[in-house]
Structures are given as C-alpha cells and as structure tokens.
C-alpha cells in the first residue's frame, strides 16, 4: 500500500473522502425526563425522535444547536425550552434491544463514536439480525475504499438525549462549543507533540489561522480547513526513507511545509480503541505496519502471523477495514482526523 511515494493528488483525494464522510444518528429524547420537563402535554406531542446524518469529523456539541431547533423546540413549548441549559444535556449510546447504554464523551469525534459503538461491541445475544458489512481499503498501487456488494446499509447509532443529571465523571469534558474548541486544540497540540516532539507549529499559528482552523471544522469546509491544516499535517513519505527513531527528547525544528523537503515525523499520532473504552497509544515510527503494532499491543485479539491462533478483531479507520500491511505513516498522512490523530477502532469479529 505504501511501499512507494504517494502523489499529492491522491493524498488530497483521501483526505477529502475522510472529510466528506458522514454517520447516521437516531436521537431519542429520554421519555421520563421529557415528561417531567414538559408535563403530560409535551410528552403527548409524539415528537421525541430525530434522524440526521452528521459529518464524521464533527463533535456532539456542534449538533446541539440543530437539536434545539429541530427536536426540542417541537417537543416542548418555548418557555420550557428556554429553561433547558446545555450544561444539563448529555447523550447515551444505547444498543438495539438494550435499556441502559454508555455515556458519550463530548470530545470524541462523531465518526469515532459511531465506529466504536456500532462495530466495537458484539450484538446482544437475543438479536439474530446480521451485522452491517464494512467496506475494505484494498492494497494496490492506487488504493481506494470500496463497498462490499450486498452489504447491509450502515444502521443509525441510537443516542438517547438526556435533559438533566449529566454524569460528569464519565463525559471527560464540558458541553458547549467553547469547551469543544478547547478540547480540539488540546488534541491538536498533543498530536503535534507526538509527531515532532514539540507543539511549535500549533502554538505559533496566528490568531487568524487559529480561529480559521476551528471555523473550518464548525462549517465543515474542507478547503478552508486545509489551507491552514496543511501547515501542520505532513504528507506521507516513502518507506525507503526511514524516520528518526522515536524519542522523548525534543527534536530540532522540522522544515516548514514550504521548504519542499518531505521530512517524515518522528512518530505517528495513533490511538487504538478497544472494547470497554480502553484506549492505547504509543510512539510509533511511520515505517511500522499496522499489523505489527496490533500484534504487539493487542496480541490476544491480533496474534502474530504463523501463531496458529485466530484473529478476533478487525482494524477500522473512519468506517473502513484497513489491511494489516498498511504503513502507519501512510495511514497517519491520509486517514487522519481533523485533530491530526489516526484513530483505530477494534471491531469484534462477527460485527
């Protein structure tokens, strides 16, 4: 997949495809909380569910204004709605046929929330319907994601919108666009620290660029976003040029994006999401393969080739099953999220 150089055009294409990706959501108001808030009249209105496709790179706080307008405003009267504070709202991912769910973290991208809750947990045993198939990223000189013929359409992720008593210890961030923006920049700087050993490229962005990169996320504007993000996210380089070894010591400033020198980063910002909300990360050189990383860090799920043990999971990035031989530098250069991180969800076999 990445044994040779990748053209700037194909890199831009993959990044645009990631940016254009959406996930279906089914938002359901908690019935008991709605009745307590709106009274019998509001609960009897019958408006309690909203279906929507949202960008994968978005976050839950960016969806709240739309839900206030399109769902809450129809479920309760205007006076009651004014008393609903964003600080009291929170989401819970609930699997089909289940009563209790998992609180959704505000700072997780929506694509990550979807892949984690749809593909990373086995279906309830009482459900016999088949699971949706995943498209594959086919290793070839010009790879492109393709959909499996005959696969089921992606089901919506069912989220219950609660109107009170948020479990702050499980949400890991406050609601609201400002808290979301702060969490985004923290992730952006953390990724730069992994990539180069310092955060200089982010901290030295001018005020206009700092505001503009977040505006690109909010408005889901690829061109506006990457006019700035291209200064931060390096292009993938050929595996024939080995990167410097990962080190905890600060590295010299890498050449800027205008230098014309394709300097590889020291490491790839990667997080591995396992069932039960376990998250792993490490300093990984760009020329390492995904399979080598998985067999080292999750050997019970991804045993080493030739061990004779069955593979129990599938690596999923932006809803696509990625081949084990893919190089991390290539994946981190073209399939990165808006915050610069490569996020790999482990889908259980059978999903």
C-alpha positions in Angstrom: 0.0 0.0 0.0 2.7 2.4 0.9 5.9 1.0 -0.4 6.3 3.9 -2.8 5.6 7.6 -2.8 2.1 8.8 -2.8 1.1 11.7 -5.1 -0.2 14.9 -3.7 -3.4 14.5 -5.7 -4.2 11.1 -4.2 -3.4 12.3 -0.7 -5.8 15.2 -1.2 -8.4 12.8 -2.5 -8.2 10.5 0.5 -8.3 13.5 2.9 -11.3 14.9 1.1 -13.1 11.5 1.3 -12.4 11.3 5.0 -13.7 14.9 5.4 -16.9 14.1 3.4 -17.7 11.1 5.4 -21.0 11.1 7.4 -22.6 8.9 10.0 -26.4 8.3 10.6 -27.7 9.1 14.1 -31.1 8.4 15.7 -31.6 11.0 18.5 -34.3 10.0 21.0 -35.4 12.2 24.0 -35.5 10.4 27.3 -39.2 9.8 27.8 -39.3 10.2 31.6 -37.2 13.3 31.6 -39.3 14.8 28.8 -42.5 14.1 30.7 -41.0 15.7 33.9 -39.9 18.7 32.0 -42.8 19.4 29.6 -45.7 17.8 31.5 -48.3 15.5 30.0 -49.0 17.8 27.1 -45.4 17.8 26.0 -45.0 14.1 26.4 -48.1 13.5 24.4 -46.9 15.6 21.5 -45.4 12.5 20.0 -42.2 14.3 18.9 -39.3 12.5 20.6 -37.0 11.2 17.8 -34.8 12.9 15.2 -32.8 11.2 12.4 -29.8 13.0 11.0 -26.6 12.4 9.0 -23.7 14.3 10.5 -20.0 14.8 9.5 -17.6 12.2 10.9 -15.2 15.0 11.9 -17.8 16.8 14.0 -18.4 16.6 17.7 -21.6 16.3 19.7 -21.6 19.9 21.0 -21.8 21.1 17.3 -25.1 19.2 16.9 -26.8 20.7 19.9 -28.0 23.9 18.2 -29.7 21.9 15.5 -31.3 19.6 18.0 -32.7 22.5 20.0 -34.3 23.9 16.8 -35.4 20.7 15.1 -36.2 18.4 18.1 -36.6 20.2 21.4 -38.5 23.1 20.0 -41.1 20.7 18.7 -41.2 18.6 21.9 -41.7 21.4 24.4 -43.1 24.9 24.4 -40.9 27.9 24.0 -40.9 28.9 27.7 -39.9 25.4 28.8 -37.1 25.3 26.1 -35.6 28.5 27.5 -35.1 26.7 30.8 -33.2 23.8 29.2 -29.5 24.5 29.7 -26.7 23.0 27.6 -24.8 22.2 30.8 -27.6 19.7 31.7 -27.7 17.9 28.4 -25.8 14.7 27.7 -26.0 11.7 25.3 -26.1 8.0 25.9 -25.4 5.4 23.2 -27.9 2.6 23.6 -27.7 -0.6 21.5 -30.8 -2.1 19.9 -32.9 -4.0 22.4 -31.0 -2.7 25.4 -32.3 -0.4 28.2 -29.1 1.1 29.6 -26.3 2.5 27.4 -22.9 4.1 27.6 -22.5 7.9 28.2 -21.0 9.5 25.1 -17.8 11.6 25.6 -18.1 15.1 24.3 -14.6 15.3 23.0 -14.7 12.2 20.8 -15.3 12.8 17.1 -18.7 11.6 15.9 -17.2 9.2 13.5 -15.2 7.6 16.3 -18.3 7.4 18.5 -20.2 5.7 15.7 -17.4 3.1 14.8 -16.8 2.4 18.5 -20.5 1.8 19.5 -21.6 0.1 16.2 -18.6 -2.1 15.4 -16.6 -2.5 18.6 -19.2 -4.3 20.7 -20.8 -7.7 19.9 -24.5 -7.5 19.2 -26.9 -8.5 22.0 -27.3 -12.3 22.1 -31.1 -12.0 21.7 -30.7 -10.3 18.3 -30.4 -12.6 15.3 -30.2 -10.0 12.5 -26.9 -9.8 10.6 -24.4 -7.0 11.3 -23.6 -4.4 8.6 -20.6 -5.3 6.5 -17.6 -3.0 6.3 -16.0 -1.6 3.2 -12.4 -2.5 2.7 -9.3 -0.5 1.9 -7.8 -2.6 -0.8 -4.0 -2.6 -1.0 -2.9 -1.7 -4.6 -0.7 0.8 -6.4 -3.7 3.2 -6.4 -5.8 2.1 -3.4 -9.4 3.2 -3.0 -12.1 2.3 -0.5 -14.8 0.1 -2.0 -18.1 -1.0 -0.6 -18.8 -4.7 -0.2 -21.5 -5.8 -2.7 -24.7 -7.0 -0.9 -23.7 -5.5 2.4 -26.3 -4.1 4.7 -26.6 -0.3 4.9 -25.0 1.3 7.9 -27.5 1.4 10.8 -28.0 4.6 12.7 -26.3 5.0 16.0 -29.1 5.3 18.6 -28.3 8.1 21.1 -30.6 9.0 24.0 -30.6 12.7 24.7 -30.9 13.3 28.5 -32.1 16.6 29.8 -30.7 16.5 33.3 -28.1 15.0 35.7 -25.1 14.5 33.4 -22.5 12.0 34.8 -19.6 14.5 34.6 -17.1 11.8 35.7 -17.8 9.8 32.5 -18.1 12.6 29.9 -14.5 13.9 30.4 -15.4 17.3 29.0 -18.0 20.0 29.5 -20.7 20.5 26.8 -20.9 23.6 24.6 -19.0 24.8 21.6 -16.3 26.6 23.6 -15.4 23.6 25.7 -15.3 21.5 22.5 -13.0 24.0 20.8 -10.6 23.9 23.8 -10.6 20.0 23.7 -10.0 20.1 20.0 -6.9 22.3 20.3 -5.6 20.2 23.2 -5.8 17.1 21.0 -4.2 19.1 18.1 -1.2 20.1 20.3 -0.9 16.6 21.8 -0.7 15.2 18.3 2.0 17.7 17.3 4.0 16.7 20.4 3.9 13.1 19.3 4.7 13.9 15.7 7.6 16.3 16.2 8.4 16.3 20.0 7.1 19.8 20.4 3.9 21.9 19.7 5.6 24.9 18.0 3.7 24.6 14.7 0.4 24.9 16.6 1.3 27.5 19.2 2.9 29.7 16.6 -0.3 29.8 14.4 -1.5 33.4 14.1 -4.8 34.4 15.6 -6.5 34.4 12.2 -5.3 30.8 11.5 -6.2 29.6 15.0 -9.7 30.8 14.6 -9.9 29.7 10.9 -8.9 26.1 11.5 -11.7 25.6 14.1 -14.1 27.6 11.8 -13.3 25.0 9.1 -14.4 22.2 11.4 -17.5 24.0 12.6 -18.6 24.9 9.0 -17.4 21.5 7.6 -15.4 23.4 5.0 -12.5 21.2 3.7 -10.7 23.8 1.6 -10.9 26.5 4.3 -9.6 23.9 6.9 -6.7 22.5 4.9 -5.4 25.9 3.8 -4.3 26.1 7.5 -4.0 22.4 8.4 -1.6 21.8 5.6 0.9 23.7 7.7 0.6 21.2 10.5 -0.1 17.7 8.9 2.9 16.3 7.0 2.5 14.4 3.7 3.3 10.7 3.9 6.8 9.8 2.7 8.2 6.7 1.1 9.2 3.9 3.4 12.6 3.8 1.7 13.5 6.9 3.8 13.4 5.7 7.5 12.3 8.3 10.0 14.4 9.3 13.0 13.7 6.9 16.0 11.0 8.0 18.5 12.5 9.8 21.4 11.2 11.6 24.4 13.8 14.4 23.8 12.7 17.5 21.8 13.8 17.3 18.2 15.2 20.2 16.1 12.5 22.1 14.3 11.5 20.2 11.2 11.5 22.1 7.9 8.3 24.0 7.3 5.7 22.9 4.7 7.1 25.5 2.3 10.6 24.1 2.3 9.8 21.4 -0.2 11.6 18.8 2.0 9.3 15.8 2.8 10.7 15.3 6.3 9.0 12.3 8.0 7.7 12.9 11.5 9.4 11.0 14.4 6.2 9.2 15.2 2.6 8.8 14.2 -0.2 10.2 16.5 -2.3 7.0 16.8 -4.9 5.8 19.4 -6.2 2.3 19.5 -9.8 1.9 20.8 -10.5 -1.5 22.4 -13.9 -2.7 23.8 -14.8 -1.4 27.2 -13.5 2.1 26.3 -9.9 1.1 26.8 -7.6 3.4 24.8 -3.9 2.6 23.9 -1.3 4.8 22.4 2.5 4.6 21.9 5.3 6.4 20.0 5.2 4.5 16.7 7.6 5.2 13.7 6.0 5.9 10.4 7.5 2.9 8.6 5.9 0.4 11.1 3.0 -1.6 9.8 -0.5 -1.6 11.4 -0.3 -5.4 11.8 3.0 -5.2 13.7 1.5 -2.5 16.0 -1.6 -4.5 16.7 0.1 -7.9 17.3 2.5 -6.1 19.7 -0.1 -4.1 21.7 -3.2 -6.4 21.4 -1.8 -9.9 20.9 -4.8 -11.7 22.3 -7.0 -10.1 19.6 -4.4 -9.9 16.8 -2.0 -12.8 17.3 1.3 -12.8 15.3 1.1 -14.3 11.9 2.0 -18.0 11.9 1.0 -18.4 15.6 -2.0 -20.6 14.6 -4.3 -18.5 16.8 -7.4 -17.0 15.3 -7.7 -13.2 14.8 -10.6 -11.9 16.9 -10.8 -8.3 15.7 -10.7 -6.0 12.7 -8.9 -2.6 12.5 -11.4 0.1 11.5 -10.5 3.6 10.5 -13.3 6.0 9.5 -15.7 3.1 9.0 -13.3 1.3 6.7 -11.5 -2.0 7.4 -7.8 -1.4 6.9 -5.3 -4.1 5.8 -2.6 -5.2 8.3 0.2 -4.4 5.9 -0.6 -0.7 5.7 2.2 1.5 6.9 1.3 3.8 9.8 3.0 6.8 8.1 0.7 6.4 5.1 -2.4 5.9 7.2 -1.5 8.8 9.5 -0.9 11.1 6.5 -4.1 10.4 4.6 -6.7 8.9 7.0 -6.1 11.3 9.9 -8.9 13.1 11.6 -9.4 16.9 11.9 -7.3 17.0 15.0 -4.4 15.2 13.3 -4.9 11.8 15.1 -5.1 8.4 13.4 -7.8 6.6 15.4 -8.1 2.8 15.0 -11.2 1.1 16.4 -11.1 -2.6 17.0 -14.2 -4.2 15.6 -15.1 -7.6 17.1 -15.2 -10.5 14.7 -18.8 -11.2 13.7 -19.7 -7.5 13.6 
